[in-house]
Amino acid sequence: MRFVHDTKSKGTIPLVRTKLRSAIILVNEHDEVALIRREKENLLYYVFPGGGVEFGHTAEETAVREAFEELGVHVELEGVAAHVAFNGELNPYYWARMTGGEFGTGTGEEFQAEQTNGSYTPMWVKRSALSHLPVRPPSLADLLSNEAERFFNKTLAED
């Protein structure tokens, strides 16, 4: 858990996260999508780079921050591809364009030595392979693998 300094109570308080999550869809020139390969408790799955929106931050700020923390890249958001209904929230997934950094050099808390919540491996995956892998959310993976062109403001459900 992260902490923030609260000047009103003269101490530190836990940083509150909402249930809302945001993530990016980053596609390279080889039509590959950036994903995080997760191995956790004998379970293998892939997720889009992203994370929980912290109190006082926007979904957009979270997506940009998580791209850097998880992938090591700076991105510019280029619109909402989809909102995915999960955990009682409509979670935005943004199209992103890489503007700097080096893919695979993320240094977020997921990559710290003391982290014991499984492994996180950033990787590029062919768009055509998405529907054949355990990608979360599967509705977005299926849409991406079937749509050749960018789409915007789709609403998908995982609940």
N, C-alpha and C positions, 0 to 999 in steps of 0.2 A: 504494500500500500504506500502511496506517495503522500507527502505531507506538505502543507502550505503554511506560511506564517500569517497569523491573523493578528493584526495590530490592535483590534478592539478588545480581544480577550487576553492579550499579552502572552501569547504562546503559539504553539503549532496545533493545527487541527488536521484530521485526515482530509485528503483531497477527495471530494465527492464525485463519483461518476454517475451519469444517468444510465438508463438501460439502452438509450439510443446509441447506435454504432454507425460509423461511416467508413467508406472504403473507396479505393480507386480501381479503375480498369486501365491498365497501362499495356499498350500493344506496340511491339517494336516493328521494324521494317521487314521482318521475316514472318509477319503475321503470328507472332508468339505473344502470349499473355503472361504478364508477371504474376506469379502465385507464390504463396508460402506453403511449402510441404511441411505438414505437421505429423509428428509421430508422438503419440501420447497414450500411455497405458495400453499398449498392444493394439492401438488403433492408428491407421494411416488415412489421412485426408488432406485436402488442399483448400486454402482459403485465399481470398483476395486481400491484398495488403490493406489494413485498416485497424480500427480499434474503437474503444468506447469514448464517447464524447464526455469530456470532463466539465464540471460545473463552471460556467462563465466563458466557455469556449463554444465556437460554432462548429457545425458539422464540417464545413469547408476547412476551417483551421485544423481540425482533427485529421482529416484526410491528408492534407499536405504534411503535417507533422509525422503521421504514421508512415507515409511514403519514405521520409528521410530516416526515421528510426528503424524501420523494418528492411528497407531496400538499400539505403545509402544514397538515394537520389532526390534531387529537387524536382518538383513538378508544378505545372500550371494546370488548373482545372479547366475543363472545356465543356461543362454542362453535365446535368444529371442524366445518366443513361437509364437508371431505374431506381425505384423505391421498392425495397423488399420488405414485406410484412413479416416480422419475426419478433417474438418476445413482447408482443403488444405495441410495437413501434413500427413506423415506416422508415426503414434505414436507407439513406441515400448511397448510391454507388455512382461515382463521378468518372467521366472520361478524363484522363490525364495525359499530359504531354511532358516528357522528361526534358528539363532545361539545364541540368547539371548533375554533378555527383558521379559516383561509380557504382553500378549495379552490383549488389552482393556485399556491400560494405556497411550495412546497417549496424548500429551500435545500441539499439534500444534495450530496454530491460529484458526482453526475450532472449538476448544473446549474452547476458552476463553469466559468469561462471557459476554463481550461486543459484541461478535459476534452475528449478527442479521440475518444471512442468512440461517435460518432454522436449523434443527438438524442433527447431524452426530453421528451415532451409529455403532461402529465396531461390527461385528458378524460373526459367522461361519455358512455357508449355505451348506447343502448337495449338492454335485455336481449334482445329479440326479434332483434336484429341480430348477436348474438354468434356464432352458428353460421355466419354468412356472411362473417366476417372472419378473418384469420389470427391468432387469439388463441392464446397459449401459456399453459397446456396446453390443447389442443383438446378433450380429454375433459371437462374442467371447464366450458369454454365451452358445449359441447353440452348438458351436464346443466343448467346454469343457464338456457339458452334454452328448454329443454323442461319444466322444473319450475316451476310457478307458486308453490309453497310452499317455504319453507326446508327443507333436508335437512341431516342430521347424520351424521357418521362414515362417509361413503362412502369406499370405497377404489377409486382409479382408477389406471390404468397408462399411462405414456408411454415406458417403456424399450423 
